[in-house]
Amino acid sequence: SALGAEIRKLIPSTANKSRFCCPLDEALVECTLAPNKDSQDGSGNLIAFSLAPYGIYPKTGRSKIGQMMTAPLEKFFACMASASGLNISLIKRRGDNGHHVVESAFKAFSRALRNLIDGTSIDSEVDNHDGVGNMASMWGIKSQSYKEGIDLDRSGKSSRATKETSIDVELKLDGGASGIVINSGINSLNDFYTKLAQEAKISLSVKCKGDTWVDDHHTSEDVSIAIGKVLNTSLGTKAGLNRMWCAVATVGEANVEVTMDLSNRPCITHNLSLSSCGEEYVGDMSIEMLDHALESLVMNAQMTVHIVEKSMGNNLPDLMIATAAAFGKCLRLCAAVDPRRAGKTASSKGTLCA
């Protein structure tokens, strides 16, 4: 209650609604916050609380994590909601590790709260600003964040040749000023990375000559490995970056949400309907290689990524491009400089290297 009372003082009168998901390698919790404008006494409510079971060891979940009992957590958030005047929802989307479920819940709450105070939202576009919130001024192309990001002059390149592929990749976090040219030899892969780069506002050049007469495996994998490694190099130590974000994209009837953390703890989890669709190819790329390309990209970029398919849509190309678009949008905000961090790493450890 005391914490909620202090939080109440931070909430602007213009605050509307905020939602955030926190991606850990073994958990994904979604938090939604909104001022309870219908309350007669100014109190808030715990609208939803679905975190249990806290892990699967035992199957009923953990009752104690360190010195903290898990049973009182619901009461804790209920009291905080009441005192803060906020309607709070905490829902576990994924997670079999009790420690990470709790950690994800608190981090999702803190990020949702920060966005509520800032007047920003993961559900708002940065550039095509809808007039609600503060996305453009905080993260848009005229923001201090954008300027500092460009001034860092972040870039990377790689040349790699084997008996299977010959690849040259160059990537610049320059707002896309140098353009996007993807020639992998696989049209669907070209489309995927072109859309990703467009939404991320990065410049990306990929030239690959691969043994596509054999199949698409080596080219899809090696291109994705190369892009992931160059991206990780370009991001440097990641100190001072926003680091974590969520983004949604819709293409046709396909709707996908990506949650990303530049964590240096590589992990990807998704529920994309790739094995249940009854198809073998998406365009000229095998579906199994779309799955493998995503894994190769994420693992080599050293990031934690959760992909949530909200609607498959009517065809796989739409689902693929929606995934690329959400991934790119997410990357743009994760890689953005947060001037308030003053160059410090966004981690309770104080480093992303350990």
C-alpha positions in Angstrom: 0.0 0.0 0.0 2.9 2.4 0.8 4.5 1.7 -2.5 1.2 2.2 -4.3 0.7 5.5 -2.6 4.1 6.7 -3.8 3.4 5.4 -7.3 0.2 7.4 -7.4 2.2 10.6 -7.1 4.1 9.8 -10.3 1.1 9.2 -12.5 0.3 12.2 -14.8 -3.3 13.3 -15.0 -3.1 12.7 -18.7 -2.1 9.0 -18.3 -4.2 6.6 -20.3 -3.1 3.0 -20.6 0.2 1.1 -20.8 1.0 -2.5 -21.7 4.3 -4.3 -21.6 5.7 -7.8 -21.8 9.0 -8.8 -20.2 11.0 -11.5 -22.1 13.2 -13.8 -20.1 14.6 -17.0 -21.5 12.1 -19.0 -19.5 9.2 -16.7 -19.0 7.0 -14.1 -20.6 4.6 -12.0 -18.4 2.3 -9.3 -19.7 1.4 -6.3 -17.6 -1.4 -3.8 -18.3 -1.8 -0.6 -16.3 -4.6 2.0 -16.5 -5.8 4.7 -14.1 -9.2 3.7 -12.7 -11.1 6.7 -13.8 -14.4 5.2 -12.8 -13.5 4.9 -9.1 -15.4 7.0 -6.6 -12.6 7.0 -4.0 -9.7 7.0 -6.4 -8.7 3.4 -5.7 -7.5 0.9 -8.3 -8.2 -2.8 -8.8 -6.3 -6.0 -9.6 -8.2 -6.8 -12.7 -6.3 -10.0 -13.5 -3.6 -12.0 -11.9 -2.5 -15.3 -13.5 1.1 -16.2 -12.6 0.6 -19.6 -10.9 1.9 -22.2 -11.0 5.3 -20.7 -10.3 7.3 -23.3 -12.3 6.8 -27.0 -12.8 9.0 -28.4 -10.1 6.9 -29.6 -8.5 3.9 -29.6 -10.9 1.9 -27.5 -8.5 4.7 -24.8 -8.6 7.0 -23.3 -6.1 5.7 -22.0 -2.8 8.9 -20.2 -1.9 11.6 -18.5 -4.0 14.5 -17.6 -1.9 13.0 -15.9 1.2 9.8 -14.9 -0.7 6.6 -16.8 -0.4 4.7 -16.9 -3.6 1.2 -17.1 -2.2 1.1 -13.4 -1.0 2.1 -12.0 -4.4 -1.5 -11.6 -5.5 -2.4 -9.7 -2.3 0.7 -7.6 -2.7 -0.4 -6.4 -6.2 -4.0 -6.0 -5.1 -2.9 -3.6 -2.3 -0.6 -1.8 -4.7 -3.4 -1.4 -7.2 -5.8 -0.1 -4.6 -3.4 2.5 -3.2 -2.0 3.6 -6.6 -5.4 4.1 -8.3 -4.3 1.9 -11.1 -6.1 -1.1 -12.6 -3.5 -3.8 -12.9 -3.4 -6.9 -15.0 -0.6 -9.5 -14.7 -0.8 -12.5 -17.0 1.8 -15.2 -17.6 1.9 -15.9 -21.3 4.7 -18.5 -21.0 7.0 -19.8 -18.2 8.1 -23.0 -16.5 10.7 -21.5 -14.2 9.3 -20.0 -11.0 12.1 -17.5 -10.4 11.8 -16.2 -13.9 8.0 -15.9 -13.8 8.3 -13.7 -10.7 11.2 -11.7 -12.2 9.3 -11.2 -15.5 6.2 -10.0 -13.6 8.0 -7.3 -11.7 10.0 -6.2 -14.7 6.9 -6.1 -16.9 5.2 -4.0 -14.2 8.1 -1.6 -13.9 8.4 -1.1 -17.7 4.6 -0.7 -18.1 4.7 1.9 -15.3 7.6 3.8 -16.9 5.7 4.0 -20.2 2.6 5.1 -18.4 4.5 7.9 -16.8 6.3 8.8 -20.0 3.0 8.7 -22.0 4.4 6.2 -24.4 3.0 2.9 -25.5 4.2 -0.3 -27.3 0.9 -0.2 -29.2 1.6 3.2 -30.8 3.6 3.9 -33.9 6.8 6.0 -33.5 6.6 7.9 -36.7 3.0 7.7 -37.7 2.0 9.2 -34.4 -1.7 9.1 -33.6 -1.7 12.0 -31.2 -2.0 9.9 -28.1 1.1 9.8 -25.8 4.6 10.9 -26.4 6.2 8.3 -28.7 7.4 10.7 -31.4 9.1 13.2 -29.1 10.8 10.5 -27.0 11.8 7.9 -29.7 11.0 9.5 -33.1 13.4 10.8 -35.8 13.5 14.3 -34.2 14.1 13.0 -30.7 17.3 13.3 -28.6 17.3 9.5 -28.5 17.5 9.3 -32.3 20.2 11.9 -32.5 22.4 10.2 -29.9 21.9 6.9 -31.7 23.1 8.3 -35.0 26.0 10.1 -33.3 27.3 6.7 -32.0 28.0 5.7 -35.6 27.2 2.1 -35.0 28.0 -0.3 -37.8 29.5 -3.7 -38.6 30.5 -5.8 -41.6 31.5 -9.4 -42.3 32.8 -11.5 -45.1 32.6 -15.3 -44.9 33.4 -17.9 -47.4 33.0 -21.7 -47.2 32.5 -24.4 -49.8 28.8 -23.9 -49.3 28.3 -20.1 -49.2 30.1 -16.9 -49.9 28.6 -14.0 -47.9 29.2 -10.3 -47.5 27.1 -8.4 -45.0 27.3 -4.7 -43.9 24.9 -3.2 -41.4 24.5 0.3 -40.1 22.3 1.7 -37.4 22.0 4.9 -39.3 18.3 5.3 -39.7 18.4 3.5 -43.0 20.3 6.3 -44.7 22.5 4.0 -46.7 19.7 1.8 -48.0 18.7 -1.8 -48.1 20.0 -4.3 -50.7 19.4 -8.0 -50.0 20.6 -10.5 -52.5 20.7 -13.9 -50.8 19.6 -16.0 -53.8 16.3 -16.9 -52.0 13.5 -14.5 -52.7 11.5 -15.2 -49.5 14.6 -14.6 -47.4 15.2 -11.4 -49.3 11.7 -10.2 -48.5 12.0 -11.2 -44.8 15.2 -9.3 -44.2 14.1 -6.3 -46.3 11.0 -5.8 -44.2 12.9 -6.3 -41.0 15.5 -3.7 -41.9 12.8 -1.2 -43.1 11.0 -1.4 -39.8 14.2 -1.3 -37.8 15.4 1.7 -39.7 18.8 0.2 -40.4 20.8 0.0 -43.5 21.6 -3.5 -44.6 23.5 -4.9 -47.5 23.7 -8.7 -48.0 25.3 -10.5 -50.9 25.4 -14.2 -51.0 26.3 -16.9 -53.4 25.2 -20.2 -52.0 24.7 -23.8 -53.1 20.9 -23.3 -53.7 21.1 -26.0 -56.3 21.4 -28.4 -53.4 18.7 -26.8 -51.3 18.1 -23.6 -49.3 19.5 -24.8 -46.0 23.1 -23.5 -46.1 22.2 -20.1 -47.6 19.3 -19.5 -45.2 21.3 -20.5 -42.2 24.6 -18.8 -43.1 23.0 -15.5 -44.1 21.1 -15.4 -40.8 24.2 -16.2 -38.8 26.1 -13.5 -40.5 23.4 -10.8 -40.0 23.0 -11.8 -36.4 26.8 -11.5 -35.7 27.1 -8.2 -37.5 24.1 -6.8 -35.7 25.6 -7.9 -32.3 28.9 -6.2 -33.3 27.1 -3.0 -34.3 25.2 -2.8 -31.0 28.5 -2.9 -29.1 28.3 -3.2 -25.3 24.6 -2.1 -25.4 25.3 0.4 -22.6 22.8 3.2 -22.5 20.3 1.5 -24.8 16.5 1.1 -24.1 17.3 -2.7 -24.5 13.8 -4.1 -24.1 10.5 -3.5 -26.1 7.4 -5.2 -27.6 5.9 -4.6 -31.0 2.9 -5.8 -33.0 2.5 -6.0 -36.8 -0.4 -7.0 -39.0 -0.1 -8.1 -42.6 -3.3 -9.1 -44.2 -5.1 -11.2 -41.5 -1.8 -12.2 -39.9 -1.1 -10.6 -36.5 2.2 -11.1 -34.7 3.7 -9.7 -31.5 7.5 -9.8 -30.8 9.0 -9.1 -27.5 12.8 -8.6 -27.4 15.6 -8.1 -24.9 19.2 -7.3 -26.0 20.2 -9.5 -23.2 23.4 -11.3 -24.3 21.4 -14.4 -23.2 20.3 -15.8 -26.6 16.9 -17.6 -26.6 14.0 -17.7 -29.0 10.5 -19.0 -28.2 7.6 -18.9 -30.6 4.2 -20.4 -31.4 4.1 -19.6 -35.1 1.9 -22.0 -37.1 4.8 -23.4 -39.1 4.3 -27.1 -38.6 0.5 -27.2 -38.4 -0.2 -25.3 -41.6 0.2 -28.3 -43.9 2.6 -26.5 -46.2 6.2 -27.2 -47.0 7.3 -23.9 -48.5 6.8 -20.2 -48.0 7.5 -18.9 -51.4 10.8 -20.4 -52.5 12.1 -21.1 -49.0 11.3 -24.3 -47.0 9.3 -23.6 -43.8 11.8 -25.4 -41.7 14.4 -23.0 -42.8 12.3 -20.0 -41.9 12.2 -21.5 -38.4 16.0 -22.1 -38.5 16.7 -18.7 -39.9 14.9 -17.1 -37.0 16.9 -19.2 -34.5 20.2 -18.5 -36.3 19.5 -14.7 -36.3 18.5 -14.5 -32.6 21.3 -16.8 -31.3 24.0 -14.9 -33.1 22.6 -11.5 -32.3 22.7 -12.5 -28.6 19.1 -11.5 -27.8 16.1 -13.0 -26.0 13.0 -13.1 -28.3 9.5 -14.2 -27.7 7.2 -14.4 -30.8 3.5 -14.6 -30.2 1.2 -15.4 -33.1 -2.1 -13.8 -32.4 -3.6 -14.6 -35.8 -2.1 -16.8 -38.5 -4.0 -15.1 -41.2 -4.8 -16.7 -44.6 -1.4 -17.5 -45.9 2.2 -18.1 -44.8 3.8 -15.2 -46.7 1.7 -12.7 -44.7 2.6 -14.5 -41.4 6.3 -14.4 -42.4 6.3 -10.7 -43.2 4.2 -9.8 -40.2 6.9 -11.6 -38.1 9.7 -9.7 -39.8 7.8 -6.4 -39.4 7.2 -6.9 -35.7 10.8 -8.0 -35.2 12.1 -4.9 -36.9 9.9 -2.5 -35.0 11.0 -4.2 -31.8 14.7 -4.0 -32.7 14.4 -0.3 -33.5 13.2 0.6 -30.0 15.5 -1.9 -28.2 18.5 -0.4 -30.0 17.4 3.2 -29.3 19.5 5.2 -26.9 17.7 6.2 -23.7 19.4 9.5 -22.8 18.3 9.1 -19.1 20.6 6.1 -18.7 23.6 8.3 -19.4 25.4 5.5 -21.1 24.9 3.0 -18.3 23.9 -0.6 -18.8 20.2 -1.4 -18.2 20.8 -4.4 -15.9 20.6 -5.1 -12.2 23.9 -7.0 -12.7 25.5 -3.8 -13.9 26.8 -5.7 -17.0 25.6 -7.8 -19.9 28.9 -9.6 -20.2 28.7 -11.9 -17.2 
